[in-house]
Amino acid sequence: MGFSKKICESLSDKEVISKSLENIDFFACLYERYEPRLLRYIRKISGASHDEAGDILQDAFIKIWKNLHSFNDELKLSSWLYRIVHNETISFFRKKKSWGKNNIVELGNTHIPDMPDNSETDTDPEERYFLTHMVLDQLALKYKEVLVLKFMEKMSYEEISDILKLPEGTVAARINRAKKLFKNLADKQHISFND
């Protein structure tokens, strides 16, 4: 890139888009700004390997570049980017016909708020991590993705609505349903996240 990282950091998303349309070098600013979050999102909703997630992200950024001129700057850029990445992720696994075969959500040390409190259990953090993975992996994609977007990506209902192309009321209902399903699945397997 012919300019410093400081220049990228000083630009708003709208400025990066505008400058990218004039000079492709500025597109690297967009990539650097969103790549870590989008890569994490791909891995969380799909369980994709690092290489697969990189391939998906590369394809998504090609689509982003091709459609950058049609971006409506009245919208939030991050929602638009997540929507493209979301669609590319689903498309990738449909082509492979392996959706759901290895889609374990990577949580790191993330605790899902408003879900069973997993901080006061007798289990060690590794075991809680494993048990949380095990329960989340049993959820249908439509429930897993709303939990990931809301509690791990820290998005608002409006942003989730934009990404999934669902009304906000549907998003809220789906999140509530997902939390109940998570708790029911944990209970059925005698997994307790609080005393």
Backbone hydrogen bonds in HBPLUS format (Angstrom, degrees):
<---DONOR---> <-ACCEPTOR-->    atom                        ^
c    i                          cat <-CA-CA->   ^        H-A-AA   ^      H-
h    n   atom  resd res      DA  || num        DHA   H-A  angle D-A-AA Bond
n    s   type  num  typ     dist DA aas  dist angle  dist       angle   num
A0007-ILE N   A0004-SER O   3.17 MM   3  5.49 133.5  2.40 101.1 111.8     1
A0009-GLU N   A0005-LYS O   2.97 MM   4  6.31 161.4  2.00 153.8 158.9     2
A0010-SER N   A0006-LYS O   3.02 MM   4  6.16 137.1  2.21 140.9 151.5     3
A0010-SER N   A0007-ILE O   3.17 MM   3  5.19 130.3  2.43  95.4 108.6     4
A0011-LEU N   A0008-CYS O   3.16 MM   3  5.45 154.9  2.23 107.5 115.0     5
A0016-VAL N   A0012-SER O   2.92 MM   4  6.22 155.7  1.98 152.6 159.6     6
A0017-ILE N   A0013-ASP O   2.96 MM   4  6.25 160.2  2.00 153.3 158.1     7
A0018-SER N   A0014-LYS O   2.97 MM   4  6.16 169.3  1.98 149.4 152.6     8
A0019-LYS N   A0015-GLU O   2.87 MM   4  5.99 167.1  1.88 151.6 155.3     9
A0020-SER N   A0016-VAL O   2.79 MM   4  5.84 147.0  1.90 143.7 153.6    10
A0021-LEU N   A0017-ILE O   3.04 MM   4  6.29 148.8  2.14 151.3 158.1    11
A0022-GLU N   A0019-LYS O   3.10 MM   3  5.10 134.7  2.31  95.0 107.6    12
A0023-ASN N   A0019-LYS O   2.73 MM   4  5.88 147.8  1.83 149.7 160.1    13
A0026-PHE N   A0023-ASN O   3.01 MM   3  5.99 155.9  2.07 131.6 135.4    14
A0027-PHE N   A0024-ILE O   2.92 MM   3  5.38 152.0  1.99 113.0 121.9    15
A0028-ALA N   A0025-ASP O   3.21 MM   3  5.81 151.0  2.30 111.3 118.0    16
A0029-CYS N   A0026-PHE O   2.95 MM   3  5.32 138.9  2.13 105.2 116.3    17
A0030-LEU N   A0027-PHE O   3.05 MM   3  5.17 116.7  2.47  98.2 112.7    18
A0031-TYR N   A0027-PHE O   3.01 MM   4  6.38 159.5  2.06 151.4 157.3    19
A0032-GLU N   A0028-ALA O   2.85 MM   4  6.00 171.5  1.85 151.9 154.2    20
A0033-ARG N   A0029-CYS O   2.95 MM   4  6.03 151.0  2.04 144.5 152.5    21
A0034-TYR N   A0030-LEU O   3.10 MM   4  6.25 154.8  2.17 149.7 154.8    22
A0035-GLU N   A0031-TYR O   2.76 MM   4  5.37 151.1  1.84 157.3 161.8    23
A0038-LEU N   A0034-TYR O   2.98 MM   4  6.06 170.5  1.99 169.3 172.4    24
A0039-LEU N   A0035-GLU O   2.93 MM   4  5.89 162.0  1.96 154.0 159.0    25
A0040-ARG N   A0036-PRO O   3.04 MM   4  6.15 159.0  2.09 142.9 148.8    26
A0041-TYR N   A0037-ARG O   2.94 MM   4  6.16 156.1  2.00 145.2 152.0    27
A0042-ILE N   A0038-LEU O   2.97 MM   4  6.22 162.5  2.00 150.7 154.4    28
A0043-ARG N   A0039-LEU O   3.11 MM   4  6.36 166.9  2.13 151.7 154.6    29
A0044-LYS N   A0040-ARG O   2.91 MM   4  6.10 151.3  1.99 149.5 158.0    30
A0045-ILE N   A0041-TYR O   3.03 MM   4  6.24 166.1  2.05 159.4 160.9    31
A0046-SER N   A0042-ILE O   3.07 MM   4  5.96 142.9  2.21 145.7 155.6    32
A0047-GLY N   A0043-ARG O   2.87 MM   4  4.86 147.3  1.98 124.6 132.8    33
A0053-ALA N   A0049-SER O   2.85 MM   4  6.02 167.2  1.87 156.8 160.4    34
A0054-GLY N   A0050-HIS O   2.97 MM   4  6.16 150.8  2.06 141.9 150.1    35
A0055-ASP N   A0051-ASP O   2.94 MM   4  6.25 151.9  2.02 147.1 154.6    36
A0056-ILE N   A0052-GLU O   2.88 MM   4  6.18 162.7  1.91 156.2 160.5    37
A0057-LEU N   A0053-ALA O   2.89 MM   4  6.06 162.9  1.92 147.9 153.0    38
A0058-GLN N   A0054-GLY O   2.89 MM   4  6.04 152.8  1.96 143.4 151.1    39
A0059-ASP N   A0055-ASP O   2.99 MM   4  6.27 164.6  2.02 152.0 155.3    40
A0060-ALA N   A0056-ILE O   2.86 MM   4  6.11 155.5  1.92 149.2 157.1    41
A0061-PHE N   A0057-LEU O   2.84 MM   4  6.08 157.7  1.89 150.6 155.9    42
A0062-ILE N   A0058-GLN O   3.03 MM   4  6.31 141.9  2.18 144.0 154.5    43
A0063-LYS N   A0059-ASP O   3.09 MM   4  6.44 157.2  2.15 146.6 152.0    44
A0064-ILE N   A0060-ALA O   2.78 MM   4  6.09 154.5  1.85 148.8 157.3    45
A0065-TRP N   A0061-PHE O   2.90 MM   4  6.00 161.6  1.94 140.3 144.8    46
A0066-LYS N   A0062-ILE O   2.95 MM   4  6.20 165.0  1.97 149.8 154.0    47
A0067-ASN N   A0063-LYS O   2.95 MM   4  6.06 141.3  2.10 145.7 155.4    48
A0068-LEU N   A0064-ILE O   2.83 MM   4  5.63 106.4  2.38 143.6 159.7    49
A0068-LEU N   A0065-TRP O   3.35 MM   3  5.14 162.4  2.39  99.7 104.9    50
A0070-SER N   A0067-ASN O   2.91 MM   3  5.42 145.6  2.03 112.8 123.1    51
A0071-PHE N   A0068-LEU O   3.15 MM   3  5.30 165.7  2.17 108.6 112.8    52
A0075-LEU N   A0072-ASN O   2.90 MM   3  5.77 167.0  1.92 128.4 132.5    53
A0080-TRP N   A0076-LYS O   3.31 MM   4  6.66 158.3  2.36 151.1 157.1    54
A0081-LEU N   A0077-LEU O   2.90 MM   4  6.19 162.7  1.93 161.7 166.7    55
A0082-TYR N   A0078-SER O   2.89 MM   4  6.06 168.6  1.91 154.3 157.2    56
A0083-ARG N   A0079-SER O   2.98 MM   4  6.09 151.7  2.06 142.6 150.5    57
A0084-ILE N   A0080-TRP O   3.13 MM   4  6.43 159.9  2.18 149.2 153.3    58
A0085-VAL N   A0081-LEU O   2.96 MM   4  6.22 167.2  1.97 156.1 159.9    59
A0086-HIS N   A0082-TYR O   2.73 MM   4  5.82 157.3  1.78 148.4 155.4    60
A0087-ASN N   A0083-ARG O   2.99 MM   4  6.21 166.6  2.01 151.3 153.9    61
A0088-GLU N   A0084-ILE O   2.93 MM   4  6.15 159.0  1.98 150.0 156.4    62
A0089-THR N   A0085-VAL O   2.88 MM   4  6.05 154.0  1.95 150.1 156.8    63
A0090-ILE N   A0086-HIS O   3.12 MM   4  6.42 167.1  2.14 154.9 157.1    64
A0091-SER N   A0087-ASN O   2.93 MM   4  6.03 163.5  1.95 149.4 154.8    65
A0092-PHE N   A0088-GLU O   2.83 MM   4  5.92 158.4  1.88 146.8 152.4    66
A0093-PHE N   A0089-THR O   3.21 MM   4  6.48 165.1  2.23 152.0 154.2    67
A0094-ARG N   A0090-ILE O   2.93 MM   4  6.10 147.5  2.04 148.6 158.5    68
A0095-LYS N   A0091-SER O   2.97 MM   4  6.15 158.2  2.02 150.4 155.7    69
A0096-LYS N   A0092-PHE O   3.11 MM   4  6.38 149.1  2.21 139.1 147.9    70
A0097-LYS N   A0093-PHE O   2.78 MM   4  5.73 117.2  2.18 129.5 145.8    71
A0098-SER N   A0093-PHE O   3.15 MM   5  5.58 150.7  2.24 149.1 155.6    72
A0101-LYS N   A0098-SER O   3.08 MM   3  5.56 168.5  2.10 135.0 135.7    73
A0104-ILE N   A0102-ASN O   3.14 MM   2  5.93 130.2  2.40 103.3  90.2    74
A0110-THR N   A0107-LEU O   2.95 MM   3  5.33 162.9  1.98 131.8 135.1    75
A0127-GLU N   A0124-ASP O   3.05 MM   3  5.39 117.8  2.46 106.1 120.7    76
A0128-ARG N   A0124-ASP O   3.00 MM   4  6.33 162.8  2.03 159.4 164.9    77
A0129-TYR N   A0125-PRO O   2.86 MM   4  5.98 157.4  1.91 147.3 154.0    78
A0130-PHE N   A0126-GLU O   2.94 MM   4  6.18 160.8  1.98 147.4 151.9    79
A0131-LEU N   A0127-GLU O   2.83 MM   4  6.05 167.8  1.84 155.4 158.8    80
A0132-THR N   A0128-ARG O   2.80 MM   4  5.91 159.4  1.84 150.1 156.0    81
A0133-HIS N   A0129-TYR O   2.96 MM   4  6.16 160.9  2.00 148.6 154.1    82
A0134-MET N   A0130-PHE O   2.87 MM   4  6.10 161.4  1.90 151.2 156.6    83
A0135-VAL N   A0131-LEU O   3.00 MM   4  6.26 159.1  2.05 150.2 154.2    84
A0136-LEU N   A0132-THR O   2.92 MM   4  6.08 174.1  1.92 157.2 159.2    85
A0137-ASP N   A0133-HIS O   2.85 MM   4  5.91 155.2  1.92 154.1 160.6    86
A0138-GLN N   A0135-VAL O   3.03 MM   3  5.43 149.1  2.13 109.2 118.4    87
A0139-LEU N   A0136-LEU O   3.07 MM   3  5.41 156.8  2.13 109.8 117.0    88
A0143-TYR N   A0140-ALA O   2.95 MM   3  5.55 142.3  2.10 117.1 127.3    89
A0144-LYS N   A0140-ALA O   2.96 MM   4  6.20 164.5  1.99 155.9 161.0    90
A0145-GLU N   A0141-LEU O   2.81 MM   4  5.80 175.4  1.81 161.3 161.9    91
A0147-LEU N   A0143-TYR O   3.24 MM   4  6.47 157.7  2.30 146.5 152.3    92
A0148-VAL N   A0144-LYS O   2.93 MM   4  6.19 162.5  1.96 156.3 161.6    93
A0149-LEU N   A0145-GLU O   2.93 MM   4  6.05 167.7  1.94 148.0 151.6    94
A0150-LYS N   A0146-VAL O   2.92 MM   4  5.90 162.3  1.95 143.7 149.2    95
A0151-PHE N   A0147-LEU O   2.88 MM   4  5.68 159.8  1.92 146.5 152.3    96
A0152-MET N   A0148-VAL O   3.01 MM   4  4.98 142.5  2.15 123.6 133.9    97
A0153-GLU N   A0148-VAL O   2.87 MM   5  6.24 144.5  2.00 159.7 167.4    98
A0155-MET N   A0149-LEU O   2.99 MM   6  5.77 162.2  2.02 149.2 152.6    99
A0160-ILE N   A0156-SER O   2.97 MM   4  6.28 165.3  1.99 154.7 158.7   100
A0161-SER N   A0157-TYR O   2.79 MM   4  5.93 155.3  1.85 148.0 155.6   101
A0162-ASP N   A0158-GLU O   2.97 MM   4  6.28 151.5  2.05 145.5 152.5   102
A0163-ILE N   A0159-GLU O   2.95 MM   4  6.23 158.9  2.00 151.4 157.0   103
A0164-LEU N   A0160-ILE O   2.87 MM   4  6.00 174.3  1.88 159.8 161.1   104
A0165-LYS N   A0161-SER O   2.83 MM   4  5.39 118.2  2.22 134.2 147.3   105
A0166-LEU N   A0161-SER O   3.14 MM   5  4.88 146.8  2.26 128.2 137.1   106
A0170-THR N   A0167-PRO O   2.99 MM   3  5.26 122.4  2.34 103.9 118.1   107
A0171-VAL N   A0167-PRO O   3.04 MM   4  6.44 153.2  2.11 151.0 159.3   108
A0172-ALA N   A0168-GLU O   2.90 MM   4  6.21 164.1  1.93 156.1 159.1   109
A0173-ALA N   A0169-GLY O   2.97 MM   4  6.16 162.2  2.00 144.9 150.1   110
A0174-ARG N   A0170-THR O   2.80 MM   4  5.94 155.6  1.86 147.1 154.4   111
A0175-ILE N   A0171-VAL O   2.89 MM   4  6.13 155.0  1.95 152.7 159.1   112
A0176-ASN N   A0172-ALA O   3.03 MM   4  6.28 165.6  2.05 150.8 154.5   113
A0177-ARG N   A0173-ALA O   2.87 MM   4  6.07 159.9  1.91 148.3 154.4   114
A0178-ALA N   A0174-ARG O   2.78 MM   4  5.90 155.1  1.84 144.0 151.5   115
A0179-LYS N   A0175-ILE O   2.93 MM   4  6.18 157.1  1.98 151.7 157.0   116
A0180-LYS N   A0176-ASN O   3.07 MM   4  6.33 157.9  2.12 146.6 152.5   117
A0181-LEU N   A0177-ARG O   2.82 MM   4  6.07 163.4  1.85 154.7 159.6   118
A0182-PHE N   A0178-ALA O   2.84 MM   4  5.99 158.5  1.89 147.5 153.7   119
A0183-LYS N   A0179-LYS O   3.00 MM   4  6.24 163.4  2.02 146.9 150.8   120
A0184-ASN N   A0180-LYS O   2.81 MM   4  6.06 164.6  1.84 155.0 159.6   121
A0185-LEU N   A0181-LEU O   2.82 MM   4  5.97 165.6  1.84 154.2 157.9   122
A0186-ALA N   A0182-PHE O   2.99 MM   4  6.19 158.4  2.04 147.8 154.2   123
A0187-ASP N   A0183-LYS O   2.84 MM   4  6.06 161.7  1.87 152.6 158.0   124
A0188-LYS N   A0184-ASN O   2.87 MM   4  6.07 162.7  1.90 153.5 157.7   125
A0189-GLN N   A0185-LEU O   3.24 MM   4  6.39 139.9  2.41 138.6 147.9   126
A0189-GLN N   A0186-ALA O   3.20 MM   3  5.28 130.6  2.45  97.1 110.0   127
A0191-ILE N   A0186-ALA O   2.72 MM   5  4.82 168.0  1.74 153.0 149.4   128
A0190-HIS N   A0187-ASP O   2.90 MM   3  4.83 158.7  1.95 108.5 111.9   129
